[in-house]
Amino acid sequence: MKGGTVEDFVEYLYTCQDTAFIYKGITYWYQGYMPNDHTVHMELYACNPPDDNDLWNHDGATIDEGVQDLLKAPLFDGKTILEVEQDIEWIDS
């Protein structure tokens, strides 16, 4: 991963703070928040070029559940973030 280590990137996902990265020329935006005391909402979408649809979103009970779901999702040419991390540039590290 350019711009940081994959370990730091995954750790940052657990904070649910907004972050951005580039994969194959597309900028992606990740964010998470708690809409109430019992739910964690996380989402990932393409922001440059813009896409009105979420690439991925998750509503669950824990942050760990959401991060693990994101890490297992084959969102990038049928591969997971961890499988393509060498081609990702983390621009908000």
N, CA, C and O atoms as CSV, one atom per row, in Angstrom:
chain,resi,resn,atom,element,x,y,z
A,1,MET,N,N,0.845,-1.174,0.000
A,1,MET,CA,C,0.000,0.000,0.000
A,1,MET,C,C,0.889,1.235,0.000
A,1,MET,O,O,1.793,1.383,0.822
A,2,LYS,N,N,0.600,2.109,-0.948
A,2,LYS,CA,C,1.337,3.363,-1.001
A,2,LYS,C,C,0.702,4.352,-0.023
A,2,LYS,O,O,-0.519,4.364,0.136
A,3,GLY,N,N,1.514,5.175,0.630
A,3,GLY,CA,C,0.991,6.173,1.547
A,3,GLY,C,C,0.806,5.692,2.969
A,3,GLY,O,O,0.322,6.442,3.817
A,4,GLY,N,N,1.177,4.468,3.242
A,4,GLY,CA,C,1.044,3.900,4.583
A,4,GLY,C,C,1.127,2.396,4.507
A,4,GLY,O,O,1.301,1.820,3.433
A,5,THR,N,N,1.003,1.774,5.642
A,5,THR,CA,C,1.023,0.307,5.674
A,5,THR,C,C,-0.405,-0.209,5.704
A,5,THR,O,O,-1.315,0.479,6.167
A,6,VAL,N,N,-0.595,-1.409,5.213
A,6,VAL,CA,C,-1.922,-2.004,5.246
A,6,VAL,C,C,-2.376,-2.203,6.691
A,6,VAL,O,O,-3.568,-2.105,6.985
A,7,GLU,N,N,-1.443,-2.478,7.581
A,7,GLU,CA,C,-1.785,-2.648,8.990
A,7,GLU,C,C,-2.340,-1.350,9.570
A,7,GLU,O,O,-3.340,-1.368,10.289
A,8,ASP,N,N,-1.694,-0.220,9.260
A,8,ASP,CA,C,-2.181,1.076,9.740
A,8,ASP,C,C,-3.532,1.418,9.106
A,8,ASP,O,O,-4.406,1.978,9.767
A,9,PHE,N,N,-3.700,1.083,7.837
A,9,PHE,CA,C,-4.963,1.337,7.151
A,9,PHE,C,C,-6.104,0.587,7.832
A,9,PHE,O,O,-7.148,1.173,8.121
A,10,VAL,N,N,-5.910,-0.699,8.089
A,10,VAL,CA,C,-6.947,-1.505,8.739
A,10,VAL,C,C,-7.219,-0.957,10.140
A,10,VAL,O,O,-8.377,-0.854,10.546
A,11,GLU,N,N,-6.186,-0.612,10.872
A,11,GLU,CA,C,-6.375,-0.031,12.201
A,11,GLU,C,C,-7.200,1.255,12.119
A,11,GLU,O,O,-8.051,1.506,12.972
A,12,TYR,N,N,-6.948,2.063,11.095
A,12,TYR,CA,C,-7.678,3.309,10.911
A,12,TYR,C,C,-9.152,3.049,10.608
A,12,TYR,O,O,-10.015,3.808,11.048
A,13,LEU,N,N,-9.450,1.986,9.862
A,13,LEU,CA,C,-10.845,1.650,9.586
A,13,LEU,C,C,-11.633,1.464,10.874
A,13,LEU,O,O,-12.812,1.809,10.944
A,14,TYR,N,N,-10.978,0.920,11.887
A,14,TYR,CA,C,-11.638,0.683,13.173
A,14,TYR,C,C,-12.013,1.970,13.894
A,14,TYR,O,O,-12.843,1.940,14.802
A,15,THR,N,N,-11.425,3.098,13.513
A,15,THR,CA,C,-11.783,4.369,14.156
A,15,THR,C,C,-13.081,4.925,13.573
A,15,THR,O,O,-13.681,5.827,14.157
A,16,CYS,N,N,-13.518,4.402,12.433
A,16,CYS,CA,C,-14.702,4.873,11.702
A,16,CYS,C,C,-14.545,6.314,11.219
A,16,CYS,O,O,-15.530,6.941,10.831
A,17,GLN,N,N,-13.341,6.838,11.237
A,17,GLN,CA,C,-13.118,8.182,10.720
A,17,GLN,C,C,-13.053,8.129,9.196
A,17,GLN,O,O,-12.649,7.128,8.603
A,18,ASP,N,N,-13.460,9.230,8.589
A,18,ASP,CA,C,-13.424,9.325,7.131
A,18,ASP,C,C,-11.996,9.153,6.629
A,18,ASP,O,O,-11.047,9.652,7.233
A,19,THR,N,N,-11.860,8.442,5.518
A,19,THR,CA,C,-10.557,8.316,4.874
A,19,THR,C,C,-10.763,8.047,3.391
A,19,THR,O,O,-11.823,7.586,2.968
A,20,ALA,N,N,-9.736,8.342,2.615
A,20,ALA,CA,C,-9.822,8.185,1.165
A,20,ALA,C,C,-8.620,7.414,0.649
A,20,ALA,O,O,-7.529,7.465,1.216
A,21,PHE,N,N,-8.855,6.693,-0.455
A,21,PHE,CA,C,-7.766,5.980,-1.120
A,21,PHE,C,C,-8.069,5.889,-2.606
A,21,PHE,O,O,-9.213,6.042,-3.035
A,22,ILE,N,N,-7.033,5.639,-3.378
A,22,ILE,CA,C,-7.165,5.529,-4.836
A,22,ILE,C,C,-6.818,4.104,-5.250
A,22,ILE,O,O,-5.825,3.532,-4.801
A,23,TYR,N,N,-7.658,3.546,-6.115
A,23,TYR,CA,C,-7.400,2.243,-6.715
A,23,TYR,C,C,-7.757,2.347,-8.188
A,23,TYR,O,O,-8.890,2.677,-8.536
A,24,LYS,N,N,-6.797,2.069,-9.045
A,24,LYS,CA,C,-6.973,2.120,-10.506
A,24,LYS,C,C,-7.577,3.446,-10.963
A,24,LYS,O,O,-8.483,3.477,-11.797
A,25,GLY,N,N,-7.058,4.538,-10.402
A,25,GLY,CA,C,-7.473,5.869,-10.831
A,25,GLY,C,C,-8.791,6.371,-10.255
A,25,GLY,O,O,-9.197,7.498,-10.539
A,26,ILE,N,N,-9.452,5.566,-9.462
A,26,ILE,CA,C,-10.725,5.967,-8.844
A,26,ILE,C,C,-10.475,6.246,-7.365
A,26,ILE,O,O,-9.866,5.435,-6.668
A,27,THR,N,N,-10.946,7.389,-6.894
A,27,THR,CA,C,-10.831,7.743,-5.478
A,27,THR,C,C,-12.057,7.216,-4.741
A,27,THR,O,O,-13.195,7.442,-5.153
A,28,TYR,N,N,-11.802,6.520,-3.658
A,28,TYR,CA,C,-12.857,5.945,-2.824
A,28,TYR,C,C,-12.877,6.639,-1.475
A,28,TYR,O,O,-11.836,7.039,-0.953
A,29,TRP,N,N,-14.070,6.777,-0.916
A,29,TRP,CA,C,-14.259,7.417,0.383
A,29,TRP,C,C,-14.913,6.421,1.329
A,29,TRP,O,O,-15.930,5.813,0.996
A,30,TYR,N,N,-14.328,6.260,2.498
A,30,TYR,CA,C,-14.856,5.373,3.533
A,30,TYR,C,C,-15.257,6.222,4.723
A,30,TYR,O,O,-14.547,7.157,5.094
A,31,GLN,N,N,-16.391,5.900,5.321
A,31,GLN,CA,C,-16.777,6.566,6.557
A,31,GLN,C,C,-17.634,5.635,7.390
A,31,GLN,O,O,-18.255,4.704,6.878
A,32,GLY,N,N,-17.652,5.900,8.660
A,32,GLY,CA,C,-18.480,5.141,9.572
A,32,GLY,C,C,-19.012,6.053,10.662
A,32,GLY,O,O,-18.396,7.062,11.004
A,33,TYR,N,N,-20.152,5.688,11.197
A,33,TYR,CA,C,-20.740,6.462,12.288
A,33,TYR,C,C,-21.783,5.603,12.994
A,33,TYR,O,O,-22.177,4.542,12.510
A,34,MET,N,N,-22.214,6.090,14.143
A,34,MET,CA,C,-23.234,5.386,14.923
A,34,MET,C,C,-24.527,6.188,14.874
A,34,MET,O,O,-24.638,7.210,15.550
A,35,PRO,N,N,-25.517,5.745,14.082
A,35,PRO,CA,C,-26.772,6.480,14.004
A,35,PRO,C,C,-27.605,6.396,15.286
A,35,PRO,O,O,-28.491,7.219,15.515
A,36,ASN,N,N,-27.312,5.404,16.108
A,36,ASN,CA,C,-27.956,5.292,17.429
A,36,ASN,C,C,-27.040,4.479,18.338
A,36,ASN,O,O,-25.947,4.091,17.924
A,37,ASP,N,N,-27.462,4.223,19.546
A,37,ASP,CA,C,-26.605,3.531,20.526
A,37,ASP,C,C,-26.361,2.060,20.219
A,37,ASP,O,O,-25.503,1.435,20.842
A,38,HIS,N,N,-27.101,1.501,19.271
A,38,HIS,CA,C,-27.024,0.055,19.036
A,38,HIS,C,C,-26.571,-0.327,17.632
A,38,HIS,O,O,-26.509,-1.512,17.303
A,39,THR,N,N,-26.256,0.662,16.804
A,39,THR,CA,C,-25.941,0.380,15.408
A,39,THR,C,C,-24.700,1.140,14.956
A,39,THR,O,O,-24.510,2.311,15.285
A,40,VAL,N,N,-23.866,0.446,14.199
A,40,VAL,CA,C,-22.724,1.073,13.533
A,40,VAL,C,C,-23.005,1.013,12.038
A,40,VAL,O,O,-23.305,-0.051,11.495
A,41,HIS,N,N,-22.907,2.161,11.380
A,41,HIS,CA,C,-23.096,2.209,9.928
A,41,HIS,C,C,-21.753,2.560,9.295
A,41,HIS,O,O,-21.085,3.501,9.725
A,42,MET,N,N,-21.364,1.807,8.282
A,42,MET,CA,C,-20.136,2.063,7.535
A,42,MET,C,C,-20.467,2.025,6.059
A,42,MET,O,O,-21.344,1.278,5.627
A,43,GLU,N,N,-19.749,2.849,5.276
A,43,GLU,CA,C,-19.993,2.851,3.840
A,43,GLU,C,C,-18.731,3.198,3.079
A,43,GLU,O,O,-17.837,3.876,3.585
A,44,LEU,N,N,-18.684,2.715,1.853
A,44,LEU,CA,C,-17.579,2.978,0.946
A,44,LEU,C,C,-18.193,3.312,-0.404
A,44,LEU,O,O,-19.057,2.589,-0.899
A,45,TYR,N,N,-17.746,4.403,-0.990
A,45,TYR,CA,C,-18.250,4.767,-2.302
A,45,TYR,C,C,-17.172,5.462,-3.110
A,45,TYR,O,O,-16.205,5.991,-2.561
A,46,ALA,N,N,-17.353,5.453,-4.421
A,46,ALA,CA,C,-16.432,6.133,-5.324
A,46,ALA,C,C,-16.810,7.610,-5.348
A,46,ALA,O,O,-17.974,7.953,-5.556
A,47,CYS,N,N,-15.833,8.478,-5.137
A,47,CYS,CA,C,-16.137,9.912,-5.125
A,47,CYS,C,C,-15.461,10.670,-6.251
A,47,CYS,O,O,-15.793,11.832,-6.484
A,48,ASN,N,N,-14.526,10.055,-6.955
A,48,ASN,CA,C,-13.882,10.718,-8.081
A,48,ASN,C,C,-13.420,9.656,-9.078
A,48,ASN,O,O,-12.384,9.033,-8.844
A,49,PRO,N,N,-14.128,9.422,-10.163
A,49,PRO,CA,C,-15.347,10.134,-10.530
A,49,PRO,C,C,-16.498,9.768,-9.608
A,49,PRO,O,O,-16.549,8.657,-9.079
A,50,PRO,N,N,-17.435,10.717,-9.413
A,50,PRO,CA,C,-18.518,10.491,-8.459
A,50,PRO,C,C,-19.469,9.388,-8.899
A,50,PRO,O,O,-19.713,9.188,-10.089
A,51,ASP,N,N,-19.989,8.690,-7.926
A,51,ASP,CA,C,-20.987,7.650,-8.137
A,51,ASP,C,C,-21.985,7.785,-6.994
A,51,ASP,O,O,-21.594,7.743,-5.827
A,52,ASP,N,N,-23.249,7.945,-7.305
A,52,ASP,CA,C,-24.265,8.153,-6.278
A,52,ASP,C,C,-24.585,6.892,-5.492
A,52,ASP,O,O,-25.270,6.958,-4.472
A,53,ASN,N,N,-24.107,5.763,-5.944
A,53,ASN,CA,C,-24.400,4.502,-5.263
A,53,ASN,C,C,-23.244,4.087,-4.365
A,53,ASN,O,O,-22.076,4.227,-4.727
A,54,ASP,N,N,-23.588,3.573,-3.188
A,54,ASP,CA,C,-22.567,3.011,-2.321
A,54,ASP,C,C,-21.978,1.780,-2.990
A,54,ASP,O,O,-22.713,0.946,-3.519
A,55,LEU,N,N,-20.669,1.666,-2.969
A,55,LEU,CA,C,-20.020,0.448,-3.422
A,55,LEU,C,C,-20.265,-0.658,-2.386
A,55,LEU,O,O,-20.444,-1.828,-2.724
A,56,TRP,N,N,-20.265,-0.247,-1.122
A,56,TRP,CA,C,-20.455,-1.179,-0.008
A,56,TRP,C,C,-21.033,-0.401,1.153
A,56,TRP,O,O,-20.665,0.754,1.369
A,57,ASN,N,N,-21.928,-1.012,1.901
A,57,ASN,CA,C,-22.362,-0.425,3.172
A,57,ASN,C,C,-22.727,-1.540,4.123
A,57,ASN,O,O,-23.042,-2.659,3.720
A,58,HIS,N,N,-22.677,-1.206,5.381
A,58,HIS,CA,C,-22.906,-2.214,6.411
A,58,HIS,C,C,-23.561,-1.560,7.621
A,58,HIS,O,O,-23.111,-0.516,8.092
A,59,ASP,N,N,-24.602,-2.167,8.109
A,59,ASP,CA,C,-25.208,-1.788,9.382
A,59,ASP,C,C,-25.083,-2.991,10.299
A,59,ASP,O,O,-25.545,-4.083,9.970
A,60,GLY,N,N,-24.462,-2.790,11.439
A,60,GLY,CA,C,-24.264,-3.896,12.362
A,60,GLY,C,C,-24.186,-3.419,13.790
A,60,GLY,O,O,-24.365,-2.237,14.082
A,61,ALA,N,N,-23.917,-4.351,14.672
A,61,ALA,CA,C,-23.883,-4.054,16.096
A,61,ALA,C,C,-22.509,-3.600,16.579
A,61,ALA,O,O,-22.402,-2.905,17.589
A,62,THR,N,N,-21.444,-3.998,15.851
A,62,THR,CA,C,-20.094,-3.656,16.311
A,62,THR,C,C,-19.242,-3.144,15.157
A,62,THR,O,O,-19.490,-3.444,13.989
A,63,ILE,N,N,-18.238,-2.369,15.520
A,63,ILE,CA,C,-17.279,-1.879,14.532
A,63,ILE,C,C,-16.516,-3.051,13.920
A,63,ILE,O,O,-16.297,-3.090,12.710
A,64,ASP,N,N,-16.114,-4.000,14.754
A,64,ASP,CA,C,-15.362,-5.155,14.260
A,64,ASP,C,C,-16.144,-5.912,13.195
A,64,ASP,O,O,-15.574,-6.330,12.187
A,65,GLU,N,N,-17.415,-6.089,13.405
A,65,GLU,CA,C,-18.265,-6.785,12.432
A,65,GLU,C,C,-18.232,-6.067,11.078
A,65,GLU,O,O,-18.120,-6.705,10.032
A,66,GLY,N,N,-18.330,-4.749,11.110
A,66,GLY,CA,C,-18.315,-3.977,9.867
A,66,GLY,C,C,-16.978,-4.018,9.157
A,66,GLY,O,O,-16.922,-4.221,7.944
A,67,VAL,N,N,-15.900,-3.826,9.903
A,67,VAL,CA,C,-14.565,-3.840,9.294
A,67,VAL,C,C,-14.273,-5.213,8.699
A,67,VAL,O,O,-13.750,-5.306,7.588
A,68,GLN,N,N,-14.601,-6.266,9.415
A,68,GLN,CA,C,-14.359,-7.614,8.897
A,68,GLN,C,C,-15.176,-7.867,7.628
A,68,GLN,O,O,-14.690,-8.508,6.697
A,69,ASP,N,N,-16.410,-7.369,7.588
A,69,ASP,CA,C,-17.236,-7.511,6.392
A,69,ASP,C,C,-16.606,-6.773,5.211
A,69,ASP,O,O,-16.571,-7.296,4.097
A,70,LEU,N,N,-16.111,-5.561,5.452
A,70,LEU,CA,C,-15.456,-4.795,4.389
A,70,LEU,C,C,-14.213,-5.515,3.880
A,70,LEU,O,O,-13.994,-5.598,2.672
A,71,LEU,N,N,-13.405,-6.031,4.786
A,71,LEU,CA,C,-12.159,-6.688,4.387
A,71,LEU,C,C,-12.408,-7.968,3.599
A,71,LEU,O,O,-11.544,-8.392,2.832
A,72,LYS,N,N,-13.565,-8.588,3.773
A,72,LYS,CA,C,-13.892,-9.835,3.073
A,72,LYS,C,C,-14.659,-9.612,1.767
A,72,LYS,O,O,-14.825,-10.539,0.974
A,73,ALA,N,N,-15.123,-8.382,1.549
A,73,ALA,CA,C,-15.966,-8.102,0.377
A,73,ALA,C,C,-15.127,-8.006,-0.899
A,73,ALA,O,O,-14.151,-7.256,-0.936
A,74,PRO,N,N,-15.490,-8.751,-1.942
A,74,PRO,CA,C,-14.740,-8.721,-3.212
A,74,PRO,C,C,-15.184,-7.537,-4.091
A,74,PRO,O,O,-15.887,-7.725,-5.083
A,75,LEU,N,N,-14.773,-6.343,-3.722
A,75,LEU,CA,C,-15.264,-5.113,-4.342
A,75,LEU,C,C,-14.394,-4.589,-5.480
A,75,LEU,O,O,-14.837,-3.741,-6.255
A,76,PHE,N,N,-13.187,-5.075,-5.588
A,76,PHE,CA,C,-12.221,-4.515,-6.531
A,76,PHE,C,C,-11.820,-5.569,-7.559
A,76,PHE,O,O,-10.907,-6.365,-7.336
A,77,ASP,N,N,-12.516,-5.554,-8.678
A,77,ASP,CA,C,-12.286,-6.556,-9.723
A,77,ASP,C,C,-12.435,-7.969,-9.176
A,77,ASP,O,O,-11.691,-8.873,-9.557
A,78,GLY,N,N,-13.404,-8.154,-8.279
A,78,GLY,CA,C,-13.647,-9.465,-7.690
A,78,GLY,C,C,-12.674,-9.836,-6.595
A,78,GLY,O,O,-12.654,-10.981,-6.144
A,79,LYS,N,N,-11.859,-8.875,-6.155
A,79,LYS,CA,C,-10.869,-9.128,-5.104
A,79,LYS,C,C,-11.152,-8.231,-3.903
A,79,LYS,O,O,-11.853,-7.225,-4.010
A,80,THR,N,N,-10.597,-8.612,-2.770
A,80,THR,CA,C,-10.777,-7.841,-1.541
A,80,THR,C,C,-9.723,-6.740,-1.442
A,80,THR,O,O,-8.740,-6.728,-2.182
A,81,ILE,N,N,-9.951,-5.829,-0.519
A,81,ILE,CA,C,-8.959,-4.778,-0.257
A,81,ILE,C,C,-7.598,-5.394,0.049
A,81,ILE,O,O,-6.573,-4.923,-0.443
A,82,LEU,N,N,-7.591,-6.439,0.854
A,82,LEU,CA,C,-6.309,-7.050,1.231
A,82,LEU,C,C,-5.618,-7.706,0.039
A,82,LEU,O,O,-4.390,-7.782,0.008
A,83,GLU,N,N,-6.385,-8.181,-0.940
A,83,GLU,CA,C,-5.795,-8.802,-2.123
A,83,GLU,C,C,-5.237,-7.781,-3.115
A,83,GLU,O,O,-4.366,-8.111,-3.920
A,84,VAL,N,N,-5.732,-6.550,-3.061
A,84,VAL,CA,C,-5.259,-5.514,-3.993
A,84,VAL,C,C,-4.507,-4.390,-3.279
A,84,VAL,O,O,-4.208,-3.365,-3.891
A,85,GLU,N,N,-4.202,-4.568,-2.012
A,85,GLU,CA,C,-3.616,-3.481,-1.234
A,85,GLU,C,C,-2.328,-2.941,-1.842
A,85,GLU,O,O,-2.010,-1.768,-1.646
A,86,GLN,N,N,-1.585,-3.752,-2.567
A,86,GLN,CA,C,-0.335,-3.291,-3.176
A,86,GLN,C,C,-0.595,-2.264,-4.276
A,86,GLN,O,O,0.311,-1.527,-4.665
A,87,ASP,N,N,-1.838,-2.214,-4.782
A,87,ASP,CA,C,-2.207,-1.272,-5.842
A,87,ASP,C,C,-3.021,-0.085,-5.321
A,87,ASP,O,O,-3.488,0.737,-6.110
A,88,ILE,N,N,-3.191,0.010,-4.022
A,88,ILE,CA,C,-3.953,1.086,-3.403
A,88,ILE,C,C,-3.013,2.175,-2.917
A,88,ILE,O,O,-1.957,1.898,-2.349
A,89,GLU,N,N,-3.414,3.424,-3.152
A,89,GLU,CA,C,-2.694,4.570,-2.587
A,89,GLU,C,C,-3.603,5.201,-1.540
A,89,GLU,O,O,-4.655,5.750,-1.869
A,90,TRP,N,N,-3.195,5.119,-0.290
A,90,TRP,CA,C,-3.954,5.705,0.818
A,90,TRP,C,C,-3.591,7.171,0.873
A,90,TRP,O,O,-2.470,7.513,1.247
A,91,ILE,N,N,-4.511,8.042,0.510
A,91,ILE,CA,C,-4.194,9.460,0.369
A,91,ILE,C,C,-4.604,10.285,1.579
A,91,ILE,O,O,-4.395,11.497,1.604
A,92,ASP,N,N,-5.174,9.649,2.563
A,92,ASP,CA,C,-5.637,10.365,3.741
A,92,ASP,C,C,-5.044,9.751,5.006
A,92,ASP,O,O,-5.708,9.686,6.041
A,93,SER,N,N,-3.798,9.303,4.922
A,93,SER,CA,C,-3.177,8.621,6.061
A,93,SER,C,C,-2.552,9.593,7.032
A,93,SER,O,O,-1.989,9.178,8.044
